[in-house]
Amino acid sequence: MNVTVKNPPSSGTVERLDAEAVNSAKIRQPLYAPRKKIFPKRASGGFRRFKWLIMAITLGIYYLTPWLRWDRGPFAPDQAVLIDLANRRFYFFFIEIWPQEFFYVAGLLVMAGIGLFLVTSTVGRAWCGYTCPQTVWVDLFLVVERAIEGDRNARIKLDAGPWTLDKVAKRVSKHAIWLAIAVATGGAWIFYFADAPSLLGDFLTGSAAPVAYITVAVLTATTYTFGGLMREQVCTYMCPWPRIQAAMLDEHSLTVTYNDWRGEPRSRHAKKAAAAGEVVGDCVDCNACVAVCPMGIDIRDGQQLECITCALCIDACDSVMDKVGKERGLISYATLSDYNANMAIATAGGTTAIDPRRVRDGGKLSDRIAHFHLRKIFRPRTFIYLGIWTIVGLALLTALLSRDRLEVNVLHDRNPQFVTLSDGSIRNGYTVKLLNMIPEPRVIFVSIQGLPGAVMTANGIDQPEGRSLAIPVEPDKLRTLKVFVRQPARHVAHETQHFRFVVEDKASFETDEYKATFNAPERRR
């Protein structure tokens, strides 16, 4: 039953919502207890608008990125972001990553991990509250649910009511749209691994590879189940981050906090209690913060594992404070250090119970109250994480800008290691691999340096023997050659001689070299 607390017109009217914390910190549910449904009320305010913006950006990036085009010339795919498993390439706009360059991807993962530590240590579980895929898709599913079934009270009534034609129609419509979103989610994922327009046509005509249909089916099932049916249970029971993030926080980390030093003791009839001389805090016990929480917790119970710091409770509480004529911030982003300092004021250094009158001067919050300031997040720990993140990023950028797009690798024949020809000259065989790592054809000049009098030939190359050969290499391809190096007998000075294969693209001035060994028979003593 809803209870209405009436205040003078100047203070506004606040309705007490019949909301109970499903995941209460005071009464923990058994691990295997059936799930209690949560019907979060729609919130409005700055944090809710910010979440709408983040949801639009993240969903837009996910669904639209495979359709972006990037011209790489006639010899490479024009999809801006493509994970080409068949040809073992990763394209990201103007960047092309080969399998042996996977350390770039590993470096990006390291940066992501350090960035997550940085964000968590600074502003708490902001990743969970705003950009985690689970949070984003649950928000999207809730938009659909509210549009079809109504806001919190209407959904509770519908859920508890009998199965009528109207209820069946609404449930079928909701789950059909959820499934459509889930299919679109799985479909968007496979477009990252092949040309999106071509794959879409093949997929719709049934001619795509079986793995495409299997992938879409799996992602459809997981998206529908996690986003529509399990929701907060994924964060509470399946995700390890709530257990890990506590190690990332310290007394200067921002977290969503109920400031009980000004809110307690809470009362639904503040005016009457104050007139009777009772100590009354700012909290009117309206349960608005509980009603909007997608995790089903009561933030007034303190920090909890389930809290994803989405800050919707801040928006809900601020709107109530506006109605009753109190300052905003009863629930706010705050640090443990500031909270403890303010609590010390409200409790006279911990010697008495909370008395919110101690935090006010003339009806307004005292100047002694500690508030968040942007400079508080810039502390040694923040700079350490930021420094490490920057160093890794600069190292990757430097390696990316200075990397060679031409490589040579040489393998000496093991059997036989050398051959003595009829004229007494010695010949060694080598397998030379030329790697052209750009989407353009090139002519690579292969030469030998440091082996006096030596010349070479290559199978399949119609060029006279010499110290240099011009080898055409296709775009984005590896060309393997069988090369024979011959040295006249009069120039053979040692059993083992070292020389270099040097490759060069004279158009781009790129070069690479490989130190090789030339073997000869033992010299007679």
N, C-alpha and C positions, 0 to 999 in steps of 0.2 A: 504494500500500500504506500502511495506517495504522501509525504507530509509537507505541507507548505508553511514556511516560516514567513510571517508578514512583518515587514519593517516599515518605518515611516517612508513616505514617498521620496524623500531626499536620499534615503539609503538604498532604495530599490527593493525588489522582491527576489528572494532566492528560493528555488524549489529544491527540496531534498530528494535526491534520486534514490530509488530502492535498488541500490547496487551493493553487491557483496564481492569481496576479493576472492576469486576462485583459487588463485595460488597465494593464499595468505601466509605471511611469514610467521604468524602466531600459531597457526594450525597447519602443519605440513601434511599433505595427503600421502597415503601409502604409494609406493612406486608403481604398483600394478593396479591402482584404483582406476575405474572407468573415467574417461575424460568428461569434465564438466564443460559444457558449451559456454563460450564467451561471446557476448553481443556488444562489442564496443560502440559507444555513441560517437557520432561524428563531431569532431572538434573543429574550432575555427580560431584563427590567430596567426601570429607570425611564424611559429614553428610548423604549423600545419601547411601554410603556404610554401614554406621552404621545402617541406617533404613533397608537395605536389611538383615543385620545380625539379627536385632531384629525380623523382619518379619519371617525369616526362623526359629528362635528359638521358637517364640510364636506359629506359626502354627504347627511346629513339636510337641511341647508339647501337643497342643490341639488334633491333629489328632492321634498321636501315643500312648499317655498315656493309653487309655483303653486296648491296646494290650499287655502292659507289664505284666509279670507274677511274682508272689511272693509266694513262697512255705510256706504255713501256716499249713501244715500237712493234714491228710486225712479228717478232720472234719470241714474244713473251705474253702471258695473259694480261688482260687489261682490267682485272678486278683489283680494286685498291687493297683489300685485305684478303689474302688467300693462303690457306694451309694446303699446299699441293703435296699430298702424301705419295701420289703415284710417281712424281718426279723428284720427291724429297726436297721440296723448296718451301720457304715461308716468305710471302711477299707482304710488305707493309708499306704502302704508298711507294716512295722512292727507294726503300730498303729491301734488299733481297738477302735472305739468310740461307746458307747451305748447311747440310748436316754437320760438317766438321766445325761449323760456327755456332753450334747450339749453346756455347757458353754465353752468348748474348742473351738468349732467352733465360738461362739460369741467372744471369746478372739482373735481369728485370724482375725475376721472382725474388731475388735477394732484396732488391730495392722495395718491392711491394711489402715484404715482411718487415723491413726496417720502417717503412712508412706507416704500417699498421701499428708498430710499437710506438712511433712518434705520436700518431693521432690519439692512441689510447692513453698514453701517459699524460697527454695534454688536455684532451676534452673527453676522456672516458670512452664509452662504447659508441662513438659517433658512427663507426662503420656499421654496427649492428642496427642502429636506429634509423639510418638514412640510405645507405647504399648497398647493404647486403642483399643479394638476389632474393633470399627468402622474405625479407621485409618488403622489398619492392613488389614482388608478385602477390603477397598477401594483401598489400594495400590495393593493388589492382583488382583482386578478387572481391575485396570488400566494397569497392566502388560499384561493381556489378550487383552485389548482394543488396546494397542500400537502394540502388536505382530500381530494383524489382520488388523487394520485400519491404522497403521503408527503413526508417532509422531504428534505433535500439528498441524502443517500446513496441513498435509494430512487429519487429522480428521476434521478440520474446512472445508476444501474443500469438503470432502465426505458428511458432514452434510448438507452443503448448496446446493449440487448438486442434480440433478434429480434422481428419483428412477430407476436405471438401474439394469441389472442382476448382475453386479459385486457388487453394493451397497447392494442389497438384500442378496447375498451370504455372504458378510462380516458381515452384521447385524445379520443374522440368526446364523452364526457360533459363533459370539461373545456372543449373548444371550444364545445360547445352552451351551456354556462352563460356562457362569455365572450360569446357572441353575444347571449344574453338580456340580459346586463348592458349591452352596447353598444346594443341596441335601446331599453332603458329609459332610457339616457343621452340618446339622440337624441329619444326621445319626451318626456322631461321638458323638453327645451329648447323644443320647439314650444309647450308649454303656457304658456310665459311670454308668448306673443304672441296668445292668444285665451282665452276662458273655458274653463278646463281640463276641467270635466265635459262641457260640450257638445262640445268638440273631440275628447275621447276617444271619445264615442259616434259622432261623424261619422267618425273615423279607423277605428274597428273595423268600421263598416258600409260603408266605401269611398266615403263621400260627402264627405270632406274635400277641401280644395283640393289640386291637384297639388303645390304648393310644399311642403305639409306632408310628403307622402310623400318628396319629393326630399330635404328637409332631414334627415328621420330616416335615410334611406339613407346620406347623406354622413356624418353624425355616427356612425352605426353602424360604417361602414367605418373611419373614422379612429380611433374609440375602440378597436375590436378590433385594428387594426393597431398603433397606438402603444402601447396598454397591454398587449397580449398578445404581439405578435411582435417589435416593435422595442425597446421598453423603454428600456434605458440609451442606445441609439443616438440617441434623440430628444434627450436631454440633452447628449450629447457632440457630435453633428454638426449638429443642426437648431436648437437653442436658442441665441440670441445672448448670453443673460445670463452664461454662464460666462466669456465673453471680456470682458464689460463690468464684472462685479462686482469684478475686481481693482482697478479704479480707485477703487472705493468703500471699499476696505480700507486701514487704516494699521496702525502697530505696536501700537495699542491695541484693535484689533478682535478679538473672540473667534472662533476657528476651532478645528475639531477637529484636535488635534495629538498626534503620537506623541512622547513626551518621551524622546528617545534619550539625554539627559543622565543618566537613571537606568536606561534599558533596555539600553544597549549596554555592552560586547559581549554579544550574546544567546547563550544556550547551552541545549541540550536536556537537559544533564546538569549542572545548576548545582552540586549538592552535590559531585559528583566533581571538577569544575573548581575549586571553592573549596578543597577539601581539598588539591588539587595546587598551591595557591598562585596560581592564575590569577585575573585580574580578570574578574568576572562581573557582568553587569547583571541587572535584574529580568525581562527578556523571556525566556520559555522557548521561544520560537520554535514556538508551538503552532499558528499560522496561524488561530486562532479569529477574529481581526479580518478576515482575508481571506475566510473562509468565509461570514460574515454580510453582507458588503458587496454591496448590490444593483447597484453600479456596476462590480464586478469589479476593484477596485484594492487595493493594499496600502498602507495609511495610513503604514506605516513608511518608505515611500519619500519621505515629505514631502508638502507641499501639491501638489495636482494639479488640473488643470482638471476632471476627471471627478467629483471629490468633491462631493457635494451636502450635506455636513455633516448627515446624518441621525442621526449619533451612535450607530448600532447597534454600531459597532466598540467604542465605549466600554463599552456593556453587556457585550459578549462578553469584553473584556479584564478588566473589573472582576470578572466571575465567575471567571476564571482566577486573578486575584490573590487572591481569597478562598480558593481551593483551596490555593494555595501559601503562604499566610500572609503575603502582602505587602500594602502599602498600596494602595488603589485609586488610579486616576488616572495609570497608566502611559500610557494614552491618555485625553485629557481636552480639554475646552474650555479654551484658553489663548490669551493674547495673544503676539504676537511679542516685545514688550518683556519680558514675564516669561520667555519661553523663552530669549532671549538672556542675561538675567541669570543664569538657572540654568545655562545652558551655560558661562558664564564661570566659575562655581564648579567645575563638573565638569572643566573643562580648564585650570584654574589661569590664567584670563585668556587662554586660547587658546594657551598655550605647550606644552601636552602633549595627548596623546590623551585621550578621555573615560575618566575613572576614577570610576565611580559611588560609590566609597567616600568621595569628597570631599563628596558631598551628604548623607551620613549622619553622625549623631552617636550612637554607642552602638547601632547597628542601626536606628535610626529616622531618618526624614528630618529634616535639619537645620532649625532655626528660620530659617536664612538663606534658605531656599528661598522664592521668590516664588509666591504662590498667587492665584487669582482672587478678587476681592472685588467685591461689587455696586457699590460707589462708583467703581470704575475705569471703568465704562461711562459715567458722568456726567462728560463732558469738554466743552470748548468746541464741538467738532464736533457732538456729540450735541445740545447745546442750540441750536445754529444750525438744524439740521434740524428739531428739535422746534418751535422758534419759528416758522419759516416755515410748517410744517404747521399749527400752531395759528392763525396769522394768516389763512391761506387758509380754514381751517374756520370761523373766527369771521366772516369776511367773507361767506362763503356763507350762514351761519346768519342773520346780520343782514339780508342781502338777501332771504332766504326769509321771514323773519318780518315784514318791512316791505313786501313787494311788494303791488302793487295787483291786485285781481281784476276791475277794471273799466277798460277802455281805450277811447279814441275816436281815430279817424284820419279825416282829412278830405282830400278831393281836389277842388280847384276845377276847374270845367269850363273846358276850353281853347278850345273853339270852339262857340258864341261866348262871350267872356269876360263879356259883360253883354248885357242886352236892355232897350231902352227901351219901356215900356208906353204905352198910349194916354193915360193920365192924366199922363204925364211922369215917373212913378216909374221907378227903375232896379232891375232884378232880376238877381241872380247865382245860378247853379246850383252845387250841391256834392253830391258823393257822400260820405255820412257812414257810417262803419263803426263799429258798437257791438259791443264784444267782452265778453260775459258769461263770465267764467272760473271760475264756480262751478257745481256740478251742481244748481242750483235756478233756477226761473223768476224773473225780476225785471222790475220796471217801472222803466225808466230815464228820467229827466227830462232832456231836451235843451233848453238855453236859450242865448240869445245875449246877450253883454255887450259894451258899448262901441261900439255902432253906433246913434246917436240916431235914434229914430223907426222903426227897422227891425222888421219882423215876418217870420215864416217859415211855410211850409207844407211838408208832406211827402207824396209820392205814396203812396197806399195807406193813409194814416192819416186816418181820418174825424174830424178835429178842426179847429175854426176856426183861422185864422191868428192868430198871436200870438208873443210872445217866448219861449214855452216850450211844449214838446210832451211828452206822456207816451207813451213807446214801450215796449211789451212785448217782452221778449227771452227766447227759450227757453234752458233750462239748457245750459251748455257749448257755446254757439253764437255765431256771428258774424252779426249782422243788418246788412244793407246797405240804406241809405235814399237816395232822391233828394230832397234838400232844396232849396227855393228861398227865398232871402232877398230881401225887397223893401224898398227905402228910398224914401220920398216925395222928390220933386224938391227941395222946400224944405230938406230936411235933408242933401242931398248937398253936402258942403263941399269935397271934394278928389277928384282923379282916382283916388287909391288911399287907402283907409282900412283900418285894422287893427282887428279885433275878435276875440272869443274865442267858440268853442263850448264850453260847459260842460255836462258830463254828471254826473248825481248819482243815487245810489241812496239814497233817504231812509230806507230801512229799516236799511241798514248804515252809512250816512253816508260811503260811499266816493264819491270824486269824481275826475274827470279833466278836462282841458281841452286845447284845441287852438287855437293862434293862427292865424287865417285872414285873408285879404285880400279886401276888397270893391272891385271895379273899377267905374269910371263913365266916361262920355265926357269928353274934354278940355273944360275950361271955356273959353268965349269970352272973349277979352281986350278 
